[in-house]
Amino acid sequence: MNLYLVSDDNVLLKYWRSSFVELSPIVMRSLDELGSVEGSIVFVSDEMLSHGYDGYSRNKLMVLSRTPDFVQSQNFLQKGAMGYGNAMMHETYLHSSFQTLKEGNVWLHPPFLTQLILQVRQDNTHKEISSHVLDALSVREKEVALLLGDGKSHVEISVLLDITVRTVKAHATSIYSKLGVKDRLALSLMIHS
């Protein structure tokens, strides 16, 4: 799967290219250059999309912004983008977002993921949590699952439950596996829907 980097900002292109040097990304300075490219992953600066773009369905689009905005992220995701993040985020996050899109999943800037989980929870405060959803979990896993579903970070959970972050991560992995969900957002939607 090819990786295309699209921006008219030389600093961004240089940073993205150096982050993905092993993938030999194809660098472009305008969306028009994508032409008939299909089935690829495209990292594009949000400024390039401000004039409109109709090719969301042809490629897996990761929109990157120098000033990430939660409302903007929702707008791009609704239009069909598969990811949204900070244009200068750490290389680790860039690689994580690439891998997530490659697997056909949606990637979201971590603080926005937490915000989205809190929004889901708030939208569903009138609903009771269905206890049978968590029946497959141990008592401790249920505690961790509920805290993850409420938008708590691994560090916050470790402090609240007086366990290590490593233990929280192990519980989270087990929870996701047992419940057949991919991440905290999916878990939150399952618990609060």
C-alpha positions in Angstrom: 0.0 0.0 0.0 1.5 3.3 -1.1 1.8 6.3 1.2 1.3 9.8 -0.2 2.2 12.9 1.7 0.3 16.0 0.5 1.0 19.6 1.6 2.3 22.9 0.3 4.2 23.3 3.6 7.9 22.3 3.1 8.5 21.9 6.9 5.6 19.4 7.2 6.6 17.5 4.2 10.2 17.2 5.4 9.1 16.0 8.8 6.6 13.5 7.5 9.1 12.2 4.9 11.8 11.7 7.5 9.3 9.9 9.8 8.4 7.4 7.0 11.7 7.2 5.2 11.5 3.3 5.3 8.2 3.4 3.3 9.5 5.7 0.5 6.5 7.9 0.6 5.4 9.8 -2.5 5.4 13.6 -1.9 2.9 15.9 -3.6 2.2 19.6 -3.2 -1.4 19.6 -4.3 -4.4 17.3 -4.2 -4.7 17.6 -8.0 -1.5 15.5 -8.3 -3.4 12.6 -6.7 -5.4 12.3 -9.9 -6.6 8.7 -10.2 -4.7 7.3 -7.2 -6.9 4.8 -5.4 -6.5 2.4 -2.5 -3.6 4.3 -0.9 -3.0 6.0 2.4 -2.8 9.8 2.1 -1.5 12.0 4.8 -2.7 15.5 4.0 -2.6 18.9 5.8 -6.0 20.3 6.7 -5.2 23.5 4.8 -5.1 21.6 1.5 -8.7 20.5 2.1 -10.0 24.0 2.9 -11.0 24.4 -0.8 -12.9 21.2 -0.9 -12.0 17.7 -1.9 -14.2 14.9 -3.2 -11.8 11.9 -3.1 -12.4 10.8 0.4 -13.7 7.4 -0.7 -10.9 6.6 -3.1 -8.1 6.6 -0.5 -7.6 6.3 3.3 -7.2 9.9 4.3 -5.3 11.0 7.4 -5.9 14.7 7.9 -3.2 16.5 9.9 -3.5 20.0 11.3 -0.9 22.3 12.9 -3.7 23.5 15.2 -5.9 20.4 15.9 -9.5 21.2 16.6 -12.1 18.8 18.0 -15.0 20.1 15.9 -12.8 20.1 12.8 -11.9 16.5 13.4 -15.6 15.5 13.6 -16.2 17.4 10.3 -13.4 15.6 8.5 -14.4 12.2 9.8 -18.0 12.8 8.8 -16.8 13.6 5.2 -15.0 10.3 5.1 -11.5 10.9 6.4 -10.2 7.9 8.4 -7.9 9.8 10.7 -7.2 13.2 12.2 -4.2 14.4 14.2 -1.6 17.0 15.0 0.6 17.6 11.9 3.7 17.7 14.1 2.9 14.9 16.5 5.6 12.5 17.5 6.8 10.0 14.9 5.4 7.2 17.1 1.9 8.6 16.6 2.4 9.0 12.9 3.4 5.4 12.6 0.5 4.3 14.8 -2.0 6.3 12.6 -0.5 4.8 9.4 -0.8 1.2 10.8 -4.4 1.9 12.0 -5.5 3.2 8.6 -3.7 0.3 6.9 -5.8 -2.1 9.0 -8.9 -0.2 7.9 -9.6 1.4 11.2 -10.1 5.0 12.3 -7.3 6.9 14.1 -8.0 10.0 16.2 -5.7 12.5 18.0 -5.5 11.0 21.5 -6.9 14.0 23.4 -9.8 14.0 21.0 -10.5 10.3 21.5 -10.9 11.0 25.2 -13.2 13.9 24.5 -15.3 11.8 22.1 -15.6 9.1 24.8 -16.7 11.7 27.3 -19.2 13.0 24.8 -20.6 9.6 24.2 -20.9 9.0 27.9 -22.6 12.4 28.4 -25.1 11.7 25.5 -26.0 8.4 27.1 -26.2 9.4 30.8 -29.9 8.6 31.0 -29.2 5.0 30.0 -28.1 2.3 32.4 -25.1 0.2 31.7 -26.2 -3.2 30.6 -24.5 -5.5 33.1 -24.6 -8.5 30.8 -22.1 -6.8 28.4 -19.4 -7.2 31.1 -20.3 -10.7 32.2 -17.3 -12.2 30.5 -14.9 -10.1 32.6 -13.3 -10.7 36.0 -14.2 -8.3 38.8 -11.0 -6.3 38.3 -11.5 -6.3 34.6 -15.0 -4.9 35.1 -13.6 -2.1 37.2 -10.9 -1.3 34.6 -13.5 -1.5 31.7 -15.9 0.9 33.4 -13.1 3.4 34.0 -11.8 3.1 30.4 -15.4 3.5 29.2 -15.6 6.7 31.2 -12.6 8.1 29.4 -10.0 7.6 32.1 -6.3 7.2 31.0 -4.2 4.2 31.9 -2.3 6.4 34.4 -5.5 7.7 36.0 -6.8 4.1 36.4 -3.5 2.9 37.9 -3.8 5.6 40.6 -7.5 5.0 41.2 -7.1 1.2 41.6 -3.6 1.3 43.1 -2.1 -0.9 40.4 0.7 -0.4 37.9 0.2 1.1 34.5 1.5 -2.1 33.0 -1.2 -4.1 34.8 -3.9 -1.6 33.5 -2.6 -2.2 30.0 -2.7 -6.0 30.5 -6.3 -5.7 31.7 -7.2 -3.5 28.8 -5.8 -5.9 26.3 -7.7 -8.8 27.9 -10.9 -6.7 28.1 -10.7 -5.8 24.4 -10.1 -9.4 23.4 -12.9 -10.8 25.5 -15.5 -8.2 24.4 -14.3 -8.2 20.8 -13.6 -4.5 20.6 -10.6 -2.7 19.2 -10.1 0.3 21.5 -11.4 2.6 24.3 -13.9 4.3 22.0 -15.5 1.0 20.9 -15.6 -0.1 24.6 -17.2 3.1 25.6 -19.8 2.8 22.9 -20.5 -0.8 24.0 -20.9 0.1 27.6 -22.9 3.3 27.2 -25.2 2.4 24.3 
